[in-house]
């Protein structure tokens, strides 16, 4: 499990639309700010990388990385325009 905190202008329609698109993928859920998550951030296993994952090419441009992520999302959800 992973917790991601996003800050955005709630009055900005573009930002709200992008957040809605992100949430619609099903990869993320929105939780109440006040909800406490019982996560022990001192646990070193939280920061381990799964050895079965392929080596990451660190020389990707942001656009190439975005394309890879979108390809994965599309293949997972079998939808061409999920995002």
MDAnalysis code that builds the backbone (N, CA, C; Angstrom):
import MDAnalysis as mda
import numpy as np

u = mda.Universe.empty(249, n_residues=83, atom_resindex=np.repeat(np.arange(83), 3), trajectory=True)
u.add_TopologyAttr("name", ["N", "CA", "C"] * 83)
u.add_TopologyAttr("resid", np.arange(1, 84))
u.add_TopologyAttr("resname", ["UNK", "UNK", "UNK", "UNK", "UNK", "UNK", "UNK", "UNK", "UNK", "UNK", "UNK", "UNK", "UNK", "UNK", "UNK", "UNK", "UNK", "UNK", "UNK", "UNK", "UNK", "UNK", "UNK", "UNK", "UNK", "UNK", "UNK", "UNK", "UNK", "UNK", "UNK", "UNK", "UNK", "UNK", "UNK", "UNK", "UNK", "UNK", "UNK", "UNK", "UNK", "UNK", "UNK", "UNK", "UNK", "UNK", "UNK", "UNK", "UNK", "UNK", "UNK", "UNK", "UNK", "UNK", "UNK", "UNK", "UNK", "UNK", "UNK", "UNK", "UNK", "UNK", "UNK", "UNK", "UNK", "UNK", "UNK", "UNK", "UNK", "UNK", "UNK", "UNK", "UNK", "UNK", "UNK", "UNK", "UNK", "UNK", "UNK", "UNK", "UNK", "UNK", "UNK"])
u.atoms.positions = np.array([
    [0.838, -1.171, 0.000],
    [0.000, 0.000, 0.000],
    [0.886, 1.238, 0.000],
    [0.390, 2.286, -0.598],
    [1.130, 3.525, -0.705],
    [0.165, 4.679, -0.476],
    [0.610, 5.703, 0.204],
    [-0.202, 6.898, 0.392],
    [0.435, 8.031, -0.393],
    [-0.356, 8.679, -1.213],
    [0.107, 9.816, -2.001],
    [-0.716, 11.025, -1.585],
    [-0.058, 12.112, -1.279],
    [-0.757, 13.332, -0.895],
    [-0.629, 14.335, -2.032],
    [-1.761, 14.819, -2.512],
    [-1.770, 15.802, -3.581],
    [-2.313, 17.120, -3.055],
    [-1.713, 18.195, -3.483],
    [-2.232, 19.525, -3.189],
    [-2.659, 20.142, -4.505],
    [-3.835, 20.733, -4.524],
    [-4.324, 21.365, -5.738],
    [-5.341, 22.429, -5.378],
    [-5.594, 23.308, -6.309],
    [-6.570, 24.368, -6.123],
    [-7.953, 23.796, -6.394],
    [-8.771, 23.670, -5.366],
    [-10.094, 23.062, -5.508],
    [-11.033, 23.901, -6.371],
    [-10.660, 25.149, -6.644],
    [-11.484, 26.016, -7.485],
    [-11.049, 25.965, -8.950],
    [-9.940, 25.285, -9.231],
    [-9.418, 25.167, -10.593],
    [-10.092, 23.980, -11.274],
    [-10.893, 24.257, -12.313],
    [-11.643, 23.192, -12.984],
    [-10.719, 22.178, -13.648],
    [-9.602, 22.627, -14.195],
    [-8.660, 21.702, -14.843],
    [-8.065, 20.754, -13.808],
    [-7.650, 21.306, -12.670],
    [-7.063, 20.472, -11.614],
    [-8.088, 19.464, -11.101],
    [-9.320, 19.911, -10.916],
    [-10.374, 19.006, -10.443],
    [-10.666, 17.916, -11.470],
    [-10.633, 18.286, -12.742],
    [-10.856, 17.305, -13.806],
    [-9.762, 16.262, -13.860],
    [-8.521, 16.702, -13.687],
    [-7.398, 15.761, -13.706],
    [-7.452, 14.827, -12.496],
    [-7.842, 15.377, -11.344],
    [-7.986, 14.526, -10.161],
    [-9.097, 13.508, -10.381],
    [-10.210, 13.934, -10.949],
    [-11.321, 13.015, -11.217],
    [-10.887, 11.920, -12.185],
    [-10.108, 12.284, -13.204],
    [-9.617, 11.288, -14.166],
    [-8.692, 10.290, -13.477],
    [-7.831, 10.787, -12.612],
    [-6.909, 9.918, -11.873],
    [-7.676, 8.951, -10.980],
    [-8.664, 9.460, -10.272],
    [-9.457, 8.602, -9.381],
    [-10.296, 7.609, -10.172],
    [-10.721, 7.992, -11.378],
    [-11.567, 7.100, -12.174],
    [-10.817, 5.869, -12.679],
    [-9.486, 5.899, -12.648],
    [-8.715, 4.728, -13.074],
    [-8.866, 3.576, -12.091],
    [-9.244, 3.896, -10.856],
    [-9.352, 2.861, -9.842],
    [-8.042, 2.538, -9.163],
    [-6.961, 3.170, -9.608],
    [-5.659, 2.917, -9.001],
    [-5.500, 3.650, -7.672],
    [-6.311, 4.689, -7.476],
    [-6.236, 5.498, -6.269],
    [-7.628, 5.694, -5.698],
    [-7.693, 5.913, -4.402],
    [-8.952, 6.260, -3.752],
    [-8.696, 7.500, -2.911],
    [-9.723, 8.297, -2.756],
    [-9.606, 9.507, -1.965],
    [-10.038, 9.199, -0.535],
    [-9.225, 9.628, 0.415],
    [-9.570, 9.430, 1.821],
    [-9.689, 10.787, 2.498],
    [-10.401, 10.811, 3.590],
    [-10.567, 12.029, 4.365],
    [-9.222, 12.432, 4.964],
    [-8.915, 13.706, 4.928],
    [-7.654, 14.193, 5.494],
    [-7.496, 13.797, 6.952],
    [-8.600, 13.742, 7.654],
    [-8.550, 13.457, 9.086],
    [-8.386, 11.965, 9.384],
    [-8.607, 11.121, 8.378],
    [-8.516, 9.678, 8.602],
    [-7.061, 9.299, 8.874],
    [-6.857, 8.590, 9.960],
    [-5.501, 8.181, 10.341],
    [-5.189, 6.829, 9.699],
    [-4.061, 6.747, 9.037],
    [-3.619, 5.478, 8.471],
    [-2.572, 4.887, 9.408],
    [-2.747, 3.633, 9.753],
    [-1.841, 2.970, 10.682],
    [-0.640, 2.420, 9.912],
    [0.290, 3.310, 9.585],
    [1.473, 2.931, 8.815],
    [2.707, 3.231, 9.660],
    [3.564, 2.247, 9.780],
    [4.817, 2.429, 10.502],
    [5.894, 2.799, 9.486],
    [6.164, 4.095, 9.351],
    [7.113, 4.564, 8.347],
    [8.555, 4.218, 8.684],
    [8.814, 3.676, 9.867],
    [10.170, 3.247, 10.211],
    [10.432, 1.810, 9.756],
    [9.398, 1.121, 9.271],
    [9.543, -0.264, 8.804],
    [10.343, -0.268, 7.505],
    [11.548, -0.846, 7.512],
    [12.390, -0.811, 6.308],
    [11.802, -1.576, 5.122],
    [10.892, -2.506, 5.359],
    [10.310, -3.249, 4.243],
    [9.426, -2.360, 3.373],
    [8.996, -1.213, 3.892],
    [8.210, -0.283, 3.076],
    [9.022, 0.279, 1.923],
    [10.320, 0.282, 2.071],
    [11.188, 0.933, 1.088],
    [11.956, -0.053, 0.217],
    [11.643, -1.333, 0.339],
    [12.309, -2.337, -0.480],
    [11.706, -2.370, -1.877],
    [12.539, -2.643, -2.850],
    [12.085, -2.779, -4.230],
    [11.932, -4.264, -4.524],
    [10.817, -4.618, -5.124],
    [10.539, -6.010, -5.465],
    [11.584, -6.485, -6.477],
    [12.387, -7.512, -6.127],
    [13.445, -7.974, -7.037],
    [12.902, -8.593, -8.327],
    [11.629, -8.967, -8.349],
    [11.077, -9.562, -9.568],
    [10.716, -8.510, -10.617],
    [10.734, -7.231, -10.223],
    [10.436, -6.168, -11.182],
    [11.604, -5.967, -12.132],
    [11.316, -5.609, -13.375],
    [12.419, -5.368, -14.316],
    [13.200, -4.122, -13.911],
    [14.452, -4.084, -14.333],
    [15.300, -2.917, -14.061],
    [14.698, -1.689, -14.734],
    [14.709, -0.588, -14.030],
    [14.122, 0.647, -14.557],
    [15.175, 1.422, -15.335],
    [14.799, 1.846, -16.541],
    [15.672, 2.694, -17.332],
    [15.548, 4.112, -16.792],
    [16.557, 4.593, -16.154],
    [16.504, 5.905, -15.508],
    [16.701, 7.056, -16.501],
    [16.894, 6.753, -17.782],
    [17.142, 7.795, -18.772],
    [15.896, 8.171, -19.556],
    [14.715, 7.819, -19.061],
    [13.480, 8.148, -19.761],
    [13.147, 9.626, -19.600],
    [12.603, 10.207, -20.664],
    [12.106, 11.577, -20.561],
    [10.754, 11.520, -19.851],
    [10.284, 12.631, -19.323],
    [8.957, 12.616, -18.703],
    [7.863, 12.145, -19.668],
    [7.971, 12.508, -20.932],
    [6.978, 12.086, -21.917],
    [7.022, 10.574, -22.143],
    [8.222, 10.007, -22.212],
    [8.352, 8.557, -22.390],
    [7.803, 7.810, -21.177],
    [8.089, 8.334, -20.005],
    [7.579, 7.717, -18.781],
    [6.058, 7.783, -18.741],
    [5.498, 8.915, -19.124],
    [4.045, 9.049, -19.162],
    [3.431, 8.036, -20.128],
    [4.048, 7.867, -21.290],
    [3.541, 6.901, -22.271],
    [3.551, 5.480, -21.704],
    [4.628, 5.116, -21.012],
    [4.705, 3.778, -20.413],
    [3.621, 3.572, -19.368],
    [3.419, 4.581, -18.538],
    [2.401, 4.474, -17.492],
    [1.016, 4.351, -18.105],
    [0.728, 5.174, -19.101],
    [-0.582, 5.108, -19.746],
    [-0.796, 3.774, -20.451],
    [0.246, 3.232, -21.065],
    [0.129, 1.911, -21.693],
    [-0.237, 0.860, -20.650],
    [0.406, 0.936, -19.487],
    [0.089, -0.010, -18.411],
    [-1.352, 0.153, -17.937],
    [-1.767, 1.390, -17.744],
    [-3.142, 1.635, -17.298],
    [-4.124, 1.113, -18.335],
    [-3.869, 1.394, -19.591],
    [-4.770, 0.933, -20.648],
    [-4.822, -0.592, -20.700],
    [-3.677, -1.238, -20.547],
    [-3.690, -2.701, -20.600],
    [-4.387, -3.290, -19.372],
    [-4.220, -2.639, -18.217],
    [-4.876, -3.135, -17.012],
    [-6.382, -3.025, -17.128],
    [-6.840, -1.906, -17.596],
    [-8.278, -1.658, -17.653],
    [-8.881, -1.927, -19.025],
    [-8.045, -2.349, -19.966],
    [-8.493, -2.656, -21.322],
    [-9.367, -1.541, -21.881],
    [-8.905, -0.317, -21.678],
    [-9.626, 0.835, -22.187],
    [-8.607, 1.773, -22.838],
    [-8.929, 2.250, -23.997],
    [-7.998, 3.122, -24.711],
    [-7.975, 4.547, -24.169],
    [-9.039, 4.962, -23.528],
    [-9.107, 6.353, -23.070],
    [-9.497, 6.422, -21.599],
    [-8.876, 5.588, -20.768],
    [-9.189, 5.565, -19.348],
    [-8.724, 6.849, -18.661],
    [-7.667, 7.436, -19.202],
    [-7.119, 8.654, -18.597],
    [-7.092, 9.735, -19.630],
])
